[in-house]
Amino acid sequence: MFSPNIIALLYLLILLVISVKISGYFSPSSILLSEWVVLFLMQVIFYFYNVSGKVFIILSFLITAFVSGSLISNTFKVHKCNVLISEKKITIVILLLGAVVVVCLPIVYNIIRNNVSFNSSKTAFLIRAYFVDIQAKQGIQLPVKIVSNVSIVLIVLLYIDKRINRLLKLLLIIIALIGISVTATKGYYILLIGYLISATIFFKDNPRKTVFILLIIGILVLGLFAVLRDNMNIGLYLKIYLFSSLPAFEKIVINEFKFGMASGSNFVNVPEPTNVFTAFGPAYSNWGFVLSSIYFFLTGLVSGLVYKLANRNYFVFKLFYGYILSAIISSIFSDGFWLITTITNYMILLYAIYSYVKLKRSQFKSEVRIEG
């Protein structure tokens, strides 16, 4: 007889094959299932933590809820968008965003300089601790939010741009990477990886190889955070960060731990201290199995719809799908779908960019353009 762990793994593997056949390799359901199949497989083979079969079964059902919503949205009829995008205006937006980051970076530096000691060997860790604390008390300061989020969009636009010369592009990328790094938070790099994968899928030819490379880069970034910020052994860091959410989620299932949706700073011992509970932990803790299943069905439905719109050439969603991907990538440890304010901010920024760069029909012949 197979154990529940093996049954759950085989079940997700079958579901993955069905998802790929119905909606393709890069749909929300296929990417989520690929990630969790690998996670389950690694746990089954290497047994990083002692996790009950019940946890595997519950997670499989919650994953199924998301997958069901995503696959249902694949059946929606969406008209293709025939709007064209001005490459010239994309370049102007890039220069404007670069200027915004350059102007705001000194302000952010002063905020950090006035609140964090630069004389410590753990400066990066202290910077991260400061922003976690300020987020809990009053929210991140506006200049910091602008620099971090605008820098991500700037890099993505540079990635798809074909007009800016290489030297200027390199300079802007360096500035943007500094902007993303100011809070010493790996979450912004996960967001960046998600957005770059989305841009690769919808703006580049033969994206599979590049997507794989970007995922490897993402793992390497986690390793760099282990060494440079947290001063930890890379192997132990990746074990805790990628797999400790399974026993942490079990503590929620057996009622040994409960927390609010915004309580990411709470730690449990598994036996190592960890504050990652999978994307499913907060909802399950607050709402129970039935309501959290409905919640993930709806997030799957919305995610699938975003992917459908992106496939139908809607420029905003070809970019915003990157946020969906980052939420899926981080589903091993947190719920990115719940960050409504962040989602709203990105949608406003991307739609503002789209409103400027889209071409009127009278401009179709006079400008170099891309579809979207």
C-alpha positions in Angstrom: 0.0 0.0 0.0 1.2 3.5 -0.8 1.5 6.0 2.0 -0.7 9.2 1.9 2.4 11.2 1.0 3.0 9.0 -2.1 -0.7 9.1 -3.0 -0.8 12.9 -2.8 2.4 13.1 -4.9 1.0 10.8 -7.6 -2.3 12.7 -7.6 -0.6 16.1 -8.1 1.5 14.6 -10.9 -1.6 13.3 -12.7 -3.2 16.7 -12.2 -0.1 18.4 -13.7 -0.3 16.3 -16.8 -4.0 17.2 -17.2 -3.2 20.9 -16.6 -0.4 21.0 -19.2 -2.6 19.3 -21.8 -5.5 21.7 -21.1 -3.8 25.1 -20.5 -0.2 24.7 -21.4 3.2 24.8 -19.5 3.0 28.4 -18.3 -0.5 28.5 -17.0 -1.0 29.3 -13.3 -2.3 25.7 -12.6 0.7 24.1 -14.4 3.3 26.2 -12.7 1.8 25.8 -9.2 1.5 22.0 -9.7 5.1 21.7 -11.0 6.4 23.5 -7.9 4.4 21.5 -5.5 5.2 18.2 -7.2 8.9 19.0 -6.9 8.4 20.0 -3.2 6.4 16.8 -2.3 8.9 14.6 -4.3 11.9 16.1 -2.5 10.2 15.7 0.9 9.3 12.1 0.2 12.8 11.2 -1.0 15.0 13.1 1.5 12.5 13.3 4.4 13.7 16.8 5.5 11.0 16.9 8.2 8.5 14.6 9.9 5.2 15.5 8.2 2.0 13.5 8.5 0.1 12.2 5.5 -2.9 14.3 6.6 -0.9 17.4 5.8 -0.1 16.2 2.3 -3.8 15.3 1.7 -5.1 18.7 2.9 -2.6 20.6 0.9 -3.5 18.5 -2.2 -7.1 19.5 -1.8 -6.3 23.2 -1.4 -4.0 23.1 -4.4 -6.8 21.3 -6.3 -9.1 24.2 -5.5 -6.7 26.7 -7.0 -6.1 24.5 -10.1 -9.9 24.0 -10.6 -10.4 27.8 -10.7 -7.5 28.3 -13.0 -8.7 25.6 -15.5 -12.3 26.9 -15.4 -11.1 30.4 -16.4 -9.3 28.7 -19.4 -12.7 28.1 -20.9 -13.7 31.8 -20.8 -14.0 33.5 -24.2 -11.8 36.5 -24.4 -11.5 38.7 -27.6 -7.9 39.3 -28.8 -6.6 42.8 -28.1 -5.4 44.5 -31.3 -3.9 47.6 -29.6 -0.3 48.3 -30.6 2.3 49.7 -28.3 4.8 52.4 -29.2 8.4 51.4 -28.7 9.4 55.0 -28.6 7.0 55.8 -25.8 8.2 52.7 -23.9 11.7 54.2 -24.0 10.4 57.5 -22.7 8.7 55.7 -19.8 11.9 53.8 -19.0 13.8 57.1 -18.8 11.1 58.7 -16.6 11.1 55.7 -14.2 14.9 55.7 -14.1 14.7 59.4 -13.1 12.1 58.7 -10.4 14.4 56.0 -8.9 17.5 58.3 -9.1 15.6 61.1 -7.3 14.2 58.9 -4.6 17.3 56.8 -3.8 19.0 59.6 -1.8 15.8 60.0 0.3 15.7 56.3 1.0 19.4 56.3 1.9 18.8 59.0 4.5 15.9 57.1 6.0 18.1 54.0 6.4 21.2 56.0 7.5 19.1 57.7 10.3 17.7 54.5 11.6 20.3 51.7 11.0 23.9 51.4 12.1 26.3 51.1 9.2 29.1 50.1 11.5 27.8 46.6 12.2 28.9 43.4 10.3 25.1 42.6 10.1 24.0 45.9 8.4 21.9 44.1 5.8 20.2 42.1 8.5 19.6 45.2 10.6 18.1 47.1 7.6 15.7 44.2 7.0 14.8 44.1 10.7 14.1 47.9 10.6 11.7 47.6 7.7 9.9 44.6 9.2 9.4 46.6 12.4 8.3 49.8 10.6 5.9 47.8 8.4 4.2 46.4 11.5 4.0 49.7 13.3 3.0 52.3 10.6 3.8 50.9 7.1 6.8 51.3 4.8 7.6 54.9 3.9 6.3 56.1 0.5 9.8 56.8 -1.0 10.9 53.3 -0.1 7.8 51.8 -1.8 8.3 53.9 -4.9 11.9 52.9 -5.3 11.4 49.2 -4.7 8.4 48.8 -6.9 9.3 51.2 -9.7 12.7 49.6 -9.9 11.1 46.2 -10.7 8.9 47.6 -13.4 11.9 49.5 -14.8 14.0 46.3 -15.1 11.1 44.5 -16.8 10.6 47.3 -19.4 14.4 47.4 -20.0 14.2 43.6 -20.6 11.7 44.1 -23.4 13.0 47.3 -24.8 14.9 47.3 -28.1 15.9 50.9 -28.5 18.1 52.0 -25.6 21.8 51.6 -26.1 23.6 48.9 -24.1 25.7 51.2 -21.9 22.7 53.2 -20.8 20.6 50.1 -20.3 23.4 48.6 -18.1 23.5 51.8 -16.0 19.7 51.8 -15.5 19.7 48.1 -14.6 22.4 48.7 -11.9 20.4 51.7 -10.5 17.2 49.6 -10.5 19.0 46.7 -8.8 20.2 49.1 -6.1 16.6 50.3 -5.7 15.3 46.7 -5.3 18.0 46.0 -2.7 17.4 48.9 -0.4 15.2 47.1 2.0 17.4 43.9 2.0 14.2 41.9 1.3 14.3 38.8 -0.9 10.6 39.3 -1.6 11.3 42.0 -4.1 13.7 39.7 -6.0 11.0 37.0 -6.1 8.7 39.6 -7.6 11.4 40.6 -10.1 11.9 36.9 -11.1 8.1 36.5 -11.6 7.9 39.6 -13.7 10.9 38.6 -15.8 9.4 35.2 -16.4 6.1 36.7 -17.5 8.0 39.1 -19.9 9.9 36.1 -21.2 6.7 34.1 -21.8 4.9 36.8 -23.7 7.6 38.9 -25.3 10.4 36.5 -26.1 10.8 33.6 -28.6 11.3 30.0 -27.3 10.9 31.0 -23.6 11.3 27.6 -21.8 15.1 27.7 -21.6 15.1 31.3 -20.3 12.4 30.6 -17.8 14.5 27.7 -16.4 17.5 29.9 -16.2 15.5 32.6 -14.3 14.3 30.0 -11.8 17.9 28.9 -11.2 18.8 32.5 -10.7 16.0 32.8 -8.1 17.4 29.9 -6.1 20.9 31.4 -6.3 19.5 34.7 -5.0 18.0 32.9 -2.0 21.5 31.4 -1.4 23.1 34.9 -1.5 20.6 36.1 1.1 21.6 33.2 3.3 25.3 34.2 3.1 25.2 38.0 2.9 22.2 39.0 5.0 21.5 36.1 7.4 25.0 34.7 7.8 23.7 31.1 7.5 24.8 27.9 5.9 23.2 27.8 2.4 22.1 24.2 2.7 20.4 24.8 6.0 18.8 28.0 4.8 17.3 26.5 1.7 16.1 23.5 3.7 14.3 25.8 6.2 13.0 28.3 3.7 11.8 25.7 1.1 10.6 22.8 3.3 9.9 24.0 6.9 6.5 25.4 5.8 5.2 21.8 5.7 5.7 21.0 9.4 4.7 24.6 10.2 1.5 24.1 8.3 0.9 20.9 10.2 1.0 22.9 13.5 -1.9 24.9 12.2 -3.8 21.7 11.1 -3.4 20.2 14.6 -4.3 23.5 16.3 -0.9 24.1 17.9 -0.6 27.4 16.2 -3.0 30.1 14.9 -2.2 33.6 13.5 -3.7 36.5 11.6 -3.3 37.1 7.9 -0.6 39.8 8.5 1.4 37.9 11.2 4.3 36.8 9.1 6.7 37.6 12.0 5.4 34.8 14.2 7.8 31.8 14.6 7.2 28.2 15.4 9.9 25.5 16.0 9.9 22.5 13.6 12.5 22.0 15.3 14.3 25.0 13.7 12.5 28.3 14.2 10.5 29.2 11.1 7.9 31.8 10.1 6.8 30.3 6.7 3.5 28.4 6.7 2.8 27.9 2.9 0.4 30.2 1.1 -2.4 28.0 2.5 -1.5 28.5 6.2 -3.0 31.9 7.0 -6.3 31.2 5.2 -6.6 27.7 6.8 -5.8 29.1 10.2 -8.4 31.9 10.0 -11.2 30.3 8.0 -10.8 26.6 8.1 -10.8 24.1 5.3 -14.0 24.9 3.4 -13.7 28.7 3.3 -10.0 28.5 2.5 -10.8 26.1 -0.4 -13.3 28.7 -1.7 -10.7 31.4 -1.4 -8.0 29.5 -3.4 -10.6 28.5 -6.0 -11.3 32.2 -6.5 -7.6 33.1 -6.6 -7.1 30.3 -9.2 -10.0 31.7 -11.2 -8.5 35.3 -11.2 -5.0 34.0 -11.9 -6.3 31.9 -14.8 -8.2 34.9 -16.2 -5.1 37.1 -16.0 -3.2 34.4 -17.9 -6.0 34.2 -20.5 -6.0 38.0 -21.0 -2.2 38.0 -21.3 -2.5 35.2 -24.0 -5.0 37.4 -25.8 -2.4 40.1 -26.1 -3.6 42.6 -23.4 -0.4 44.5 -22.6 -1.2 45.2 -18.9 -1.8 41.6 -18.2 1.2 40.4 -20.1 3.2 42.3 -17.5 0.9 41.8 -14.4 1.0 38.1 -14.9 4.4 38.4 -13.4 2.9 39.3 -10.1 0.7 36.2 -10.3 3.8 34.1 -11.0 5.7 35.6 -8.0 2.7 34.7 -5.8 2.7 31.2 -7.1 6.5 30.8 -6.8 6.3 32.0 -3.2 3.3 29.8 -2.4 5.7 27.4 -0.7 6.2 29.9 2.1 3.6 32.7 1.9 0.4 34.0 0.4 1.1 36.7 -2.1 -2.5 36.7 -3.3 -3.6 38.4 -0.1 -1.5 41.6 -0.6 -4.3 43.6 -2.0 -2.6 47.0 -1.6 0.5 45.8 -3.5 -1.6 44.3 -6.3 -3.6 47.5 -6.6 -0.4 49.6 -6.8 1.1 47.5 -9.5 -2.2 47.6 -11.5 -2.4 51.4 -11.3 1.2 51.8 -12.4 1.0 49.3 -15.2 -2.3 50.7 -16.5 -0.9 54.3 -16.3 2.0 53.1 -18.4 -0.3 51.4 -20.9 -2.5 54.5 -21.2 0.5 56.4 -22.4 2.3 53.9 -24.6 -0.7 52.6 -26.6 -1.0 53.9 -30.1 -4.0 55.5 -31.7 -4.9 54.1 -35.2 -3.7 57.3 -36.8 -0.2 56.5 -35.4 0.0 52.9 -36.6 2.0 53.6 -39.7 4.3 56.3 -38.4 5.7 54.5 -35.4 7.7 51.3 -34.6 5.4 49.3 -32.4 4.8 46.0 -30.6 1.6 44.2 -30.1 -0.3 44.6 -26.8 
